């Protein structure tokens, strides 16, 4: 079965702390009636620091959509090669072994996709399939794992490289002062991640089943308003409550595989915010500590959109390895409202198989 190998994750060098975020918000929006609520919500995110692709002085300005997209192109080409090289090493495959590249990002736009540049610059074969995913937001990490699983199932023995490049700070809008915008200004961070799904062999999460689910009539709860100044993030106040209807979906998904979603060995879940994780623990009837990898990502990086599931997975690989055949869930949530779900078991090839 296809196997998700250890992801690689890189975050930019510029750091902004929670205290700095609160100070900037107070300075930029002083006297506005919604500011006290926004500050309280930002404090409650649990985000202690975030990494951003530009120094904060440049981030707080707005040079225009053209310049921001230029920065996105420059920085994506700067950060993706080293993270890809590390992911290939983690999976013990070469660039020429990769049969498809899935590139996910919702924070900039390039055409052709960055996949074309990567194929030309990093030694991938010219017949490598290109699968860009641009509009699933935070759910795209889970979707990428699922589409890689599907590709390997359709083309046995194939290897798929997933690349996630989320430079959320390039979407900052200085003049936006609604609660959703102010909250997102204190929640989202920048990161780049990559992982290989091997068609055969390797060490990691053997992918057994995947599914998607969209909560009806919620497509305007998380969205972008695309304007002359770029992407304006829009967040409905009902979004934090979406785990109540999604938890039963996760339960039924696992039940169809003869598993219990409330009794698994590991969980790799998108960290959209503390309410998401707390509610999911409540409705799945599990200890919130089972989401420790997602909590760590949220605390140290903030919400890094589609890259969250890969950073949480990386942390799973780096702690004491799960026992063979340990059962786990991968889940990403995002615009739609969409859930992308996968079930897998921890698998390690025996030495003679590796030989």
Buried (B, 14 or more C-beta within 10 A) or exposed (E): BBBBBBBBBBBBEBEBEBEEBBEBBBEBBEEEEBBEEBBEBBEEBBBEBBBBBBEBEBBBEBEEBEEBBEBBBEBBBEBBBEBBBBBBBBBBBEBEBBBBBBBBBBBBBBEEBBBBBBBEEBEBEEEBBBBBBBBBBBBBBBBBBBBBBBBBBEBEEBBBBBBBBBBBBBBBBBEBBBBBBBBBBBBBBBBBBBBBBBBBBBBBBBBBBBBBBBBEEBEEBBBBEEEEBBBBBBBBEEBBEBBEBBBEBBBEBBEEEEBEBBEBBBBBBBBBBBBBBBBBBEBBEBEBEBBBBBBBBBBBBBBBBBBBBBBBBBBBBEEEEBEEEBBBBBBBBBBBBBBBBBBBBBBBEEEEEEE
